[in-house]
């Protein structure tokens, strides 16, 4: 089905990829801009309150409220793709389940490229 990716434990339905907009205030999809979503999730996607960066970066909204994320905690240069669990993640304790080895694997599956 369109928008479904294979993942451990079953398929995940991608509702939308999050855009990076020049001016989210002026764009009709500004509410979905990565910067806006990061602000909404705040401490629930950070591992360390003293770190200036994010532990996980949301890249897509999944059906049911979870997010597809790049998990920088395990590999800063080529982070794996994971599913951020909105029900059990807490401030400075993001819970991310593995989905794919990296963004290239996700792009390959989404586009069907050989």
N, CA, C and O atoms as a GROMACS GRO file, in nm:
protein
  456
    1UNK      N    1   0.084  -0.119   0.000
    1UNK     CA    2   0.000   0.000   0.000
    1UNK      C    3   0.088   0.125   0.000
    1UNK      O    4   0.198   0.124   0.054
    2UNK      N    5   0.038   0.231  -0.061
    2UNK     CA    6   0.111   0.357  -0.067
    2UNK      C    7   0.126   0.416   0.072
    2UNK      O    8   0.028   0.424   0.147
    3UNK      N    9   0.247   0.458   0.107
    3UNK     CA   10   0.270   0.519   0.237
    3UNK      C   11   0.300   0.421   0.348
    3UNK      O   12   0.315   0.462   0.463
    4UNK      N   13   0.310   0.292   0.316
    4UNK     CA   14   0.342   0.191   0.416
    4UNK      C   15   0.485   0.143   0.394
    4UNK      O   16   0.522   0.108   0.282
    5UNK      N   17   0.563   0.142   0.500
    5UNK     CA   18   0.700   0.089   0.490
    5UNK      C   19   0.711  -0.034   0.578
    5UNK      O   20   0.646  -0.044   0.682
    6UNK      N   21   0.794  -0.128   0.536
    6UNK     CA   22   0.820  -0.248   0.615
    6UNK      C   23   0.910  -0.213   0.731
    6UNK      O   24   1.007  -0.138   0.717
    7UNK      N   25   0.875  -0.267   0.848
    7UNK     CA   26   0.955  -0.242   0.969
    7UNK      C   27   0.944  -0.364   1.058
    7UNK      O   28   0.849  -0.442   1.047
    8UNK      N   29   1.041  -0.383   1.147
    8UNK     CA   30   1.029  -0.493   1.243
    8UNK      C   31   0.898  -0.481   1.320
    8UNK      O   32   0.865  -0.375   1.372
    9UNK      N   33   0.824  -0.590   1.325
    9UNK     CA   34   0.698  -0.590   1.397
    9UNK      C   35   0.578  -0.554   1.310
    9UNK      O   36   0.465  -0.557   1.358
   10UNK      N   37   0.601  -0.519   1.183
   10UNK     CA   38   0.491  -0.488   1.094
   10UNK      C   39   0.510  -0.358   1.020
   10UNK      O   40   0.608  -0.286   1.042
   11UNK      N   41   0.418  -0.329   0.931
   11UNK     CA   42   0.426  -0.209   0.849
   11UNK      C   43   0.395  -0.082   0.927
   11UNK      O   44   0.318  -0.084   1.023
   12UNK      N   45   0.457   0.026   0.885
   12UNK     CA   46   0.431   0.158   0.943
   12UNK      C   47   0.369   0.246   0.836
   12UNK      O   48   0.418   0.251   0.723
   13UNK      N   49   0.262   0.316   0.871
   13UNK     CA   50   0.194   0.404   0.776
   13UNK      C   51   0.246   0.546   0.793
   13UNK      O   52   0.231   0.608   0.898
   14UNK      N   53   0.309   0.596   0.688
   14UNK     CA   54   0.360   0.734   0.688
   14UNK      C   55   0.245   0.826   0.648
   14UNK      O   56   0.192   0.816   0.538
   15UNK      N   57   0.208   0.916   0.739
   15UNK     CA   58   0.104   1.015   0.707
   15UNK      C   59   0.161   1.128   0.622
   15UNK      O   60   0.098   1.172   0.526
   16UNK      N   61   0.280   1.173   0.657
   16UNK     CA   62   0.345   1.280   0.580
   16UNK      C   63   0.490   1.293   0.622
   16UNK      O   64   0.525   1.273   0.739
   17UNK      N   65   0.575   1.326   0.525
   17UNK     CA   66   0.711   1.365   0.556
   17UNK      C   67   0.707   1.510   0.601
   17UNK      O   68   0.628   1.589   0.549
   18UNK      N   69   0.791   1.546   0.695
   18UNK     CA   70   0.792   1.682   0.749
   18UNK      C   71   0.877   1.772   0.659
   18UNK      O   72   0.992   1.739   0.629
   19UNK      N   73   0.822   1.884   0.617
   19UNK     CA   74   0.898   1.974   0.530
   19UNK      C   75   0.994   2.064   0.609
   19UNK      O   76   0.983   2.078   0.731
   20UNK      N   77   1.087   2.122   0.537
   20UNK     CA   78   1.173   2.228   0.589
   20UNK      C   79   1.138   2.351   0.505
   20UNK      O   80   1.172   2.358   0.387
   21UNK      N   81   1.070   2.446   0.567
   21UNK     CA   82   1.017   2.560   0.495
   21UNK      C   83   1.097   2.687   0.522
   21UNK      O   84   1.152   2.705   0.631
   22UNK      N   85   1.104   2.774   0.424
   22UNK     CA   86   1.173   2.902   0.442
   22UNK      C   87   1.103   2.986   0.549
   22UNK      O   88   1.169   3.046   0.634
   23UNK      N   89   0.970   2.991   0.544
   23UNK     CA   90   0.894   3.070   0.641
   23UNK      C   91   0.768   2.992   0.678
   23UNK      O   92   0.665   3.002   0.610
   24UNK      N   93   0.776   2.916   0.785
   24UNK     CA   94   0.663   2.832   0.824
   24UNK      C   95   0.541   2.914   0.864
   24UNK      O   96   0.428   2.864   0.858
   25UNK      N   97   0.562   3.039   0.904
   25UNK     CA   98   0.449   3.124   0.943
   25UNK      C   99   0.359   3.160   0.825
   25UNK      O  100   0.239   3.180   0.841
   26UNK      N  101   0.417   3.167   0.707
   26UNK     CA  102   0.343   3.209   0.588
   26UNK      C  103   0.294   3.092   0.503
   26UNK      O  104   0.214   3.112   0.412
   27UNK      N  105   0.340   2.974   0.530
   27UNK     CA  106   0.308   2.858   0.447
   27UNK      C  107   0.188   2.782   0.504
   27UNK      O  108   0.179   2.766   0.626
   28UNK      N  109   0.095   2.736   0.419
   28UNK     CA  110  -0.022   2.664   0.471
   28UNK      C  111   0.012   2.534   0.544
   28UNK      O  112  -0.066   2.488   0.628
   29UNK      N  113   0.127   2.475   0.513
   29UNK     CA  114   0.170   2.354   0.584
   29UNK      C  115   0.274   2.384   0.691
   29UNK      O  116   0.346   2.295   0.735
   30UNK      N  117   0.280   2.510   0.734
   30UNK     CA  118   0.379   2.550   0.833
   30UNK      C  119   0.372   2.474   0.964
   30UNK      O  120   0.473   2.454   1.030
   31UNK      N  121   0.253   2.431   1.001
   31UNK     CA  122   0.235   2.353   1.125
   31UNK      C  123   0.313   2.222   1.123
   31UNK      O  124   0.342   2.167   1.229
   32UNK      N  125   0.348   2.172   1.003
   32UNK     CA  126   0.419   2.045   0.991
   32UNK      C  127   0.569   2.062   0.971
   32UNK      O  128   0.641   1.962   0.959
   33UNK      N  129   0.618   2.184   0.966
   33UNK     CA  130   0.761   2.211   0.949
   33UNK      C  131   0.841   2.141   1.058
   33UNK      O  132   0.797   2.136   1.173
   34UNK      N  133   0.957   2.088   1.023
   34UNK     CA  134   1.039   2.017   1.121
   34UNK      C  135   1.066   2.103   1.244
   34UNK      O  136   1.058   2.054   1.357
   35UNK      N  137   1.098   2.230   1.225
   35UNK     CA  138   1.128   2.318   1.340
   35UNK      C  139   1.007   2.332   1.432
   35UNK      O  140   1.023   2.337   1.554
   36UNK      N  141   0.888   2.340   1.375
   36UNK     CA  142   0.766   2.352   1.455
   36UNK      C  143   0.742   2.223   1.534
   36UNK      O  144   0.711   2.228   1.653
   37UNK      N  145   0.757   2.109   1.468
   37UNK     CA  146   0.737   1.980   1.535
   37UNK      C  147   0.840   1.958   1.645
   37UNK      O  148   0.805   1.910   1.753
   38UNK      N  149   0.964   1.994   1.619
   38UNK     CA  150   1.069   1.981   1.722
   38UNK      C  151   1.033   2.065   1.844
   38UNK      O  152   1.050   2.019   1.957
   39UNK      N  153   0.983   2.185   1.823
   39UNK     CA  154   0.943   2.271   1.934
   39UNK      C  155   0.828   2.208   2.014
   39UNK      O  156   0.826   2.217   2.136
   40UNK      N  157   0.734   2.145   1.944
   40UNK     CA  158   0.621   2.081   2.012
   40UNK      C  159   0.665   1.960   2.094
   40UNK      O  160   0.614   1.939   2.204
   41UNK      N  161   0.758   1.881   2.041
   41UNK     CA  162   0.802   1.759   2.111
   41UNK      C  163   0.904   1.791   2.220
   41UNK      O  164   0.912   1.720   2.320
   42UNK      N  165   0.979   1.897   2.201
   42UNK     CA  166   1.070   1.953   2.300
   42UNK      C  167   1.155   1.848   2.371
   42UNK      O  168   1.228   1.774   2.304
   43UNK      N  169   1.149   1.840   2.500
   43UNK     CA  170   1.237   1.754   2.581
   43UNK      C  171   1.213   1.605   2.557
   43UNK      O  172   1.296   1.523   2.595
   44UNK      N  173   1.102   1.570   2.496
   44UNK     CA  174   1.071   1.428   2.475
   44UNK      C  175   1.155   1.367   2.363
   44UNK      O  176   1.155   1.245   2.346
   45UNK      N  177   1.227   1.451   2.285
   45UNK     CA  178   1.316   1.397   2.181
   45UNK      C  179   1.462   1.428   2.211
   45UNK      O  180   1.549   1.407   2.126
   46UNK      N  181   1.490   1.478   2.330
   46UNK     CA  182   1.627   1.506   2.374
   46UNK      C  183   1.669   1.404   2.478
   46UNK      O  184   1.588   1.360   2.560
   47UNK      N  185   1.797   1.366   2.476
   47UNK     CA  186   1.848   1.272   2.575
   47UNK      C  187   1.916   1.342   2.691
   47UNK      O  188   1.920   1.289   2.802
   48UNK      N  189   1.970   1.461   2.666
   48UNK     CA  190   2.051   1.530   2.766
   48UNK      C  191   2.007   1.676   2.775
   48UNK      O  192   2.013   1.749   2.676
   49UNK      N  193   1.962   1.720   2.893
   49UNK     CA  194   1.916   1.859   2.905
   49UNK      C  195   2.026   1.962   2.881
   49UNK      O  196   1.996   2.078   2.853
   50UNK      N  197   2.152   1.921   2.891
   50UNK     CA  198   2.264   2.013   2.873
   50UNK      C  199   2.319   2.014   2.730
   50UNK      O  200   2.408   2.093   2.698
   51UNK      N  201   2.267   1.926   2.646
   51UNK     CA  202   2.316   1.916   2.509
   51UNK      C  203   2.249   2.020   2.420
   51UNK      O  204   2.127   2.038   2.427
   52UNK      N  205   2.327   2.088   2.335
   52UNK     CA  206   2.266   2.187   2.246
   52UNK      C  207   2.193   2.123   2.127
   52UNK      O  208   2.112   2.190   2.062
   53UNK      N  209   2.219   1.996   2.099
   53UNK     CA  210   2.159   1.930   1.984
   53UNK      C  211   2.047   1.835   2.022
   53UNK      O  212   2.017   1.816   2.140
   54UNK      N  213   1.986   1.777   1.922
   54UNK     CA  214   1.879   1.682   1.943
   54UNK      C  215   1.932   1.539   1.941
   54UNK      O  216   2.027   1.508   1.869
   55UNK      N  217   1.872   1.455   2.020
   55UNK     CA  218   1.907   1.313   2.020
   55UNK      C  219   1.843   1.244   1.900
   55UNK      O  220   1.905   1.159   1.836
   56UNK      N  221   1.720   1.282   1.871
   56UNK     CA  222   1.648   1.225   1.758
   56UNK      C  223   1.582   1.339   1.680
   56UNK      O  224   1.530   1.433   1.739
   57UNK      N  225   1.584   1.329   1.548
   57UNK     CA  226   1.528   1.433   1.461
   57UNK      C  227   1.406   1.375   1.388
   57UNK      O  228   1.421   1.282   1.309
   58UNK      N  229   1.288   1.429   1.413
   58UNK     CA  230   1.170   1.379   1.342
   58UNK      C  231   1.175   1.415   1.194
   58UNK      O  232   1.210   1.527   1.157
   59UNK      N  233   1.140   1.316   1.109
   59UNK     CA  234   1.140   1.341   0.964
   59UNK      C  235   1.005   1.309   0.900
   59UNK      O  236   0.977   1.353   0.788
   60UNK      N  237   0.920   1.233   0.972
   60UNK     CA  238   0.788   1.199   0.916
   60UNK      C  239   0.692   1.167   1.030
   60UNK      O  240   0.731   1.112   1.133
   61UNK      N  241   0.565   1.202   1.008
   61UNK     CA  242   0.459   1.168   1.102
   61UNK      C  243   0.402   1.033   1.062
   61UNK      O  244   0.371   1.009   0.946
   62UNK      N  245   0.386   0.945   1.162
   62UNK     CA  246   0.329   0.814   1.138
   62UNK      C  247   0.185   0.810   1.188
   62UNK      O  248   0.148   0.884   1.279
   63UNK      N  249   0.106   0.724   1.130
   63UNK     CA  250  -0.031   0.704   1.176
   63UNK      C  251  -0.028   0.662   1.323
   63UNK      O  252   0.048   0.572   1.361
   64UNK      N  253  -0.108   0.725   1.404
   64UNK     CA  254  -0.117   0.688   1.545
   64UNK      C  255  -0.040   0.779   1.639
   64UNK      O  256  -0.046   0.760   1.760
   65UNK      N  257   0.034   0.877   1.586
   65UNK     CA  258   0.101   0.973   1.672
   65UNK      C  259   0.251   0.957   1.689
   65UNK      O  260   0.316   1.046   1.743
   66UNK      N  261   0.307   0.845   1.644
   66UNK     CA  262   0.451   0.827   1.652
   66UNK      C  263   0.518   0.905   1.539
   66UNK      O  264   0.452   0.956   1.448
   67UNK      N  265   0.650   0.913   1.545
   67UNK     CA  266   0.727   0.983   1.442
   67UNK      C  267   0.836   0.890   1.390
   67UNK      O  268   0.892   0.810   1.464
   68UNK      N  269   0.866   0.903   1.262
   68UNK     CA  270   0.984   0.842   1.204
   68UNK      C  271   1.096   0.941   1.229
   68UNK      O  272   1.084   1.059   1.198
   69UNK      N  273   1.207   0.893   1.286
   69UNK     CA  274   1.314   0.983   1.327
   69UNK      C  275   1.450   0.932   1.280
   69UNK      O  276   1.469   0.813   1.252
   70UNK      N  277   1.545   1.025   1.274
   70UNK     CA  278   1.686   0.989   1.261
   70UNK      C  279   1.741   0.987   1.403
   70UNK      O  280   1.731   1.086   1.475
   71UNK      N  281   1.799   0.874   1.442
   71UNK     CA  282   1.847   0.856   1.580
   71UNK      C  283   1.997   0.882   1.586
   71UNK      O  284   2.078   0.794   1.558
   72UNK      N  285   2.032   1.005   1.625
   72UNK     CA  286   2.172   1.046   1.628
   72UNK      C  287   2.248   0.994   1.750
   72UNK      O  288   2.368   1.015   1.760
   73UNK      N  289   2.181   0.927   1.841
   73UNK     CA  290   2.249   0.876   1.961
   73UNK      C  291   2.347   0.765   1.929
   73UNK      O  292   2.446   0.748   2.000
   74UNK      N  293   2.320   0.689   1.823
   74UNK     CA  294   2.407   0.575   1.793
   74UNK      C  295   2.506   0.601   1.680
   74UNK      O  296   2.608   0.534   1.671
   75UNK      N  297   2.475   0.697   1.592
   75UNK     CA  298   2.564   0.727   1.481
   75UNK      C  299   2.540   0.870   1.433
   75UNK      O  300   2.438   0.898   1.370
   76UNK      N  301   2.631   0.958   1.464
   76UNK     CA  302   2.614   1.099   1.429
   76UNK      C  303   2.629   1.125   1.280
   76UNK      O  304   2.564   1.215   1.226
   77UNK      N  305   2.713   1.048   1.211
   77UNK     CA  306   2.739   1.072   1.069
   77UNK      C  307   2.634   1.012   0.977
   77UNK      O  308   2.600   1.072   0.875
   78UNK      N  309   2.583   0.897   1.011
   78UNK     CA  310   2.484   0.828   0.928
   78UNK      C  311   2.384   0.760   1.021
   78UNK      O  312   2.388   0.638   1.039
   79UNK      N  313   2.293   0.838   1.079
   79UNK     CA  314   2.205   0.784   1.183
   79UNK      C  315   2.103   0.684   1.128
   79UNK      O  316   2.056   0.697   1.015
   80UNK      N  317   2.071   0.583   1.208
   80UNK     CA  318   1.966   0.490   1.168
   80UNK      C  319   1.828   0.557   1.177
   80UNK      O  320   1.811   0.658   1.246
   81UNK      N  321   1.733   0.500   1.106
   81UNK     CA  322   1.594   0.547   1.111
   81UNK      C  323   1.522   0.465   1.217
   81UNK      O  324   1.535   0.343   1.223
   82UNK      N  325   1.445   0.534   1.300
   82UNK     CA  326   1.371   0.465   1.404
   82UNK      C  327   1.229   0.518   1.416
   82UNK      O  328   1.194   0.619   1.355
   83UNK      N  329   1.150   0.450   1.497
   83UNK     CA  330   1.013   0.495   1.528
   83UNK      C  331   1.013   0.547   1.670
   83UNK      O  332   1.032   0.470   1.764
   84UNK      N  333   0.991   0.677   1.686
   84UNK     CA  334   0.981   0.740   1.818
   84UNK      C  335   0.842   0.710   1.872
   84UNK      O  336   0.742   0.741   1.809
   85UNK      N  337   0.838   0.650   1.990
   85UNK     CA  338   0.713   0.608   2.051
   85UNK      C  339   0.660   0.719   2.141
   85UNK      O  340   0.716   0.746   2.247
   86UNK      N  341   0.552   0.783   2.098
   86UNK     CA  342   0.497   0.898   2.172
   86UNK      C  343   0.431   0.857   2.303
   86UNK      O  344   0.416   0.940   2.393
   87UNK      N  345   0.391   0.732   2.316
   87UNK     CA  346   0.320   0.689   2.437
   87UNK      C  347   0.414   0.664   2.555
   87UNK      O  348   0.374   0.684   2.670
   88UNK      N  349   0.536   0.621   2.528
   88UNK     CA  350   0.626   0.587   2.639
   88UNK      C  351   0.746   0.680   2.652
   88UNK      O  352   0.817   0.675   2.753
   89UNK      N  353   0.770   0.766   2.553
   89UNK     CA  354   0.880   0.862   2.564
   89UNK      C  355   0.846   0.965   2.670
   89UNK      O  356   0.730   1.006   2.685
   90UNK      N  357   0.948   1.007   2.743
   90UNK     CA  358   0.930   1.106   2.849
   90UNK      C  359   1.039   1.211   2.834
   90UNK      O  360   1.129   1.197   2.752
   91UNK      N  361   1.031   1.315   2.914
   91UNK     CA  362   1.134   1.419   2.908
   91UNK      C  363   1.273   1.359   2.925
   91UNK      O  364   1.301   1.290   3.023
   92UNK      N  365   1.360   1.386   2.829
   92UNK     CA  366   1.499   1.341   2.826
   92UNK      C  367   1.512   1.188   2.826
   92UNK      O  368   1.617   1.135   2.862
   93UNK      N  369   1.405   1.119   2.786
   93UNK     CA  370   1.406   0.973   2.774
   93UNK      C  371   1.328   0.930   2.649
   93UNK      O  372   1.224   0.865   2.659
   94UNK      N  373   1.379   0.968   2.530
   94UNK     CA  374   1.310   0.928   2.408
   94UNK      C  375   1.321   0.778   2.386
   94UNK      O  376   1.430   0.720   2.398
   95UNK      N  377   1.210   0.715   2.353
   95UNK     CA  378   1.209   0.572   2.323
   95UNK      C  379   1.195   0.557   2.172
   95UNK      O  380   1.095   0.597   2.113
   96UNK      N  381   1.299   0.498   2.111
   96UNK     CA  382   1.304   0.482   1.966
   96UNK      C  383   1.326   0.335   1.935
   96UNK      O  384   1.420   0.273   1.985
   97UNK      N  385   1.240   0.281   1.852
   97UNK     CA  386   1.252   0.142   1.806
   97UNK      C  387   1.317   0.141   1.668
   97UNK      O  388   1.282   0.223   1.583
   98UNK      N  389   1.413   0.051   1.644
   98UNK     CA  390   1.482   0.047   1.514
   98UNK      C  391   1.386   0.017   1.398
   98UNK      O  392   1.294  -0.064   1.411
   99UNK      N  393   1.408   0.085   1.286
   99UNK     CA  394   1.328   0.062   1.167
   99UNK      C  395   1.417   0.025   1.049
   99UNK      O  396   1.396  -0.078   0.984
  100UNK      N  397   1.519   0.108   1.019
  100UNK     CA  398   1.609   0.084   0.906
  100UNK      C  399   1.749   0.130   0.939
  100UNK      O  400   1.770   0.210   1.031
  101UNK      N  401   1.845   0.079   0.864
  101UNK     CA  402   1.986   0.109   0.890
  101UNK      C  403   2.019   0.256   0.875
  101UNK      O  404   2.101   0.309   0.950
  102UNK      N  405   1.956   0.324   0.778
  102UNK     CA  406   1.987   0.465   0.754
  102UNK      C  407   1.882   0.527   0.662
  102UNK      O  408   1.790   0.459   0.617
  103UNK      N  409   1.899   0.656   0.635
  103UNK     CA  410   1.803   0.727   0.550
  103UNK      C  411   1.802   0.673   0.408
  103UNK      O  412   1.697   0.670   0.344
  104UNK      N  413   1.917   0.631   0.358
  104UNK     CA  414   1.924   0.575   0.223
  104UNK      C  415   1.834   0.452   0.210
  104UNK      O  416   1.766   0.436   0.108
  105UNK      N  417   1.832   0.367   0.311
  105UNK     CA  418   1.745   0.249   0.308
  105UNK      C  419   1.598   0.289   0.308
  105UNK      O  420   1.517   0.227   0.239
  106UNK      N  421   1.564   0.392   0.384
  106UNK     CA  422   1.427   0.442   0.385
  106UNK      C  423   1.390   0.499   0.248
  106UNK      O  424   1.283   0.467   0.194
  107UNK      N  425   1.476   0.581   0.191
  107UNK     CA  426   1.450   0.640   0.060
  107UNK      C  427   1.434   0.531  -0.046
  107UNK      O  428   1.347   0.541  -0.133
  108UNK      N  429   1.515   0.429  -0.039
  108UNK     CA  430   1.507   0.317  -0.134
  108UNK      C  431   1.370   0.250  -0.124
  108UNK      O  432   1.307   0.220  -0.225
  109UNK      N  433   1.324   0.225  -0.002
  109UNK     CA  434   1.196   0.158   0.016
  109UNK      C  435   1.078   0.247  -0.025
  109UNK      O  436   0.983   0.200  -0.087
  110UNK      N  437   1.085   0.375   0.010
  110UNK     CA  438   0.975   0.467  -0.022
  110UNK      C  439   0.964   0.488  -0.173
  110UNK      O  440   0.853   0.491  -0.227
  111UNK      N  441   1.076   0.504  -0.240
  111UNK     CA  442   1.072   0.532  -0.384
  111UNK      C  443   1.065   0.406  -0.469
  111UNK      O  444   1.028   0.412  -0.586
  112UNK      N  445   1.100   0.292  -0.410
  112UNK     CA  446   1.100   0.167  -0.486
  112UNK      C  447   1.216   0.160  -0.584
  112UNK      O  448   1.214   0.080  -0.678
  113UNK      N  449   1.318   0.244  -0.562
  113UNK     CA  450   1.434   0.247  -0.651
  113UNK      C  451   1.513   0.117  -0.640
  113UNK      O  452   1.526   0.060  -0.532
  114UNK      N  453   1.564   0.073  -0.751
  114UNK     CA  454   1.642  -0.051  -0.753
  114UNK      C  455   1.785  -0.026  -0.718
  114UNK      O  456   1.866  -0.119  -0.714
   0.00000   0.00000   0.00000
